[in-house]
Amino acid sequence: MGKITEIKLVGQPIFKQIMNLVDKVDIQGLLRKHESDYYYKSLKTHTHLFTMLFGILSRCDSMTEICEGLRAMGGKFNHLGMDQAPAKSTACDGLRNRNHKFFEDLYFTLA
């Protein structure tokens, strides 16, 4: 049996594939529309989305597990534009206070 050469995503983790789909959407337009980054300095919307997707794909049950998992990964996610893992309190504040309309529009744009 030979290698399947039709698959163009060989060697990329599933997480990177999902983030590539998200990058094809006009995120900057959605950010301007919803002003999603307006009140947040340290937890930008892209980092928030990345954190939540990591939690879902890693089957984490709490924000502590998500933040500790990201911290354990170290610098393996800097190709996605994330320098360091967000603090638990910062991620919780973003989850609690950020408007959900940005994520809703992003979801329906991808669907």
Secondary structure in CASP SS format (residue, H / E / C, confidence):
PFRMAT SS
TARGET T0000
AUTHOR 0000-0000-0000
METHOD secondary structure of the structure
MODEL  1
M C 1.00
G C 1.00
K C 1.00
I C 1.00
T C 1.00
E C 1.00
I C 1.00
K C 1.00
L C 1.00
V C 1.00
G C 1.00
Q C 1.00
P C 1.00
I H 1.00
F H 1.00
K H 1.00
Q H 1.00
I H 1.00
M H 1.00
N H 1.00
L H 1.00
V H 1.00
D H 1.00
K C 1.00
V C 1.00
D C 1.00
I H 1.00
Q H 1.00
G H 1.00
L H 1.00
L H 1.00
R H 1.00
K H 1.00
H H 1.00
E C 1.00
S C 1.00
D C 1.00
Y C 1.00
Y C 1.00
Y C 1.00
K C 1.00
S C 1.00
L C 1.00
K C 1.00
T H 1.00
H H 1.00
T H 1.00
H H 1.00
L H 1.00
F H 1.00
T H 1.00
M H 1.00
L H 1.00
F H 1.00
G H 1.00
I H 1.00
L H 1.00
S C 1.00
R C 1.00
C C 1.00
D C 1.00
S C 1.00
M H 1.00
T H 1.00
E H 1.00
I H 1.00
C H 1.00
E H 1.00
G H 1.00
L H 1.00
R H 1.00
A H 1.00
M H 1.00
G C 1.00
G C 1.00
K C 1.00
F C 1.00
N H 1.00
H H 1.00
L H 1.00
G C 1.00
M C 1.00
D C 1.00
Q C 1.00
A C 1.00
P C 1.00
A C 1.00
K H 1.00
S H 1.00
T H 1.00
A H 1.00
C H 1.00
D H 1.00
G H 1.00
L H 1.00
R H 1.00
N H 1.00
R C 1.00
N C 1.00
H C 1.00
K H 1.00
F H 1.00
F H 1.00
E H 1.00
D H 1.00
L H 1.00
Y H 1.00
F H 1.00
T H 1.00
L H 1.00
A C 1.00
END
